[in-house]
Amino acid sequence: MQHNSSDVARLLARIQDEYVAATRGLSGIAAGTAQHQFISAKMERIEQLHQELRTHVGDHAIALIAHSLDAVPGDASITLEETTSRPV
């Protein structure tokens, strides 16, 4: 198992980007199926990136992802309150 720190950093940054896009998709103007497809595509991409990260660091990948997503600024994602207060 090769551990290239620049590859790991690149993958973690891409996972953060996909996560932020998915969470922002919850409050976007699209609704229903389009919104669901957008978020699903982002989550599927995160899974692909997770698998790629595992080739570099093994089972430690999920811990790195969790730590990385904890570092995402609070304003990058939305709160539960924002999703429940939206008009339907």
Secondary structure, 3 states (H helix, E strand, C coil): CCCCHHHHHHHHHHHHHHHHHHHHHCCCCCCCHHHHHHHHHHHHHHHHHHHHHHHHHHHHHHHHHHHHHHCCCHHHCCCHHHHHCCCC
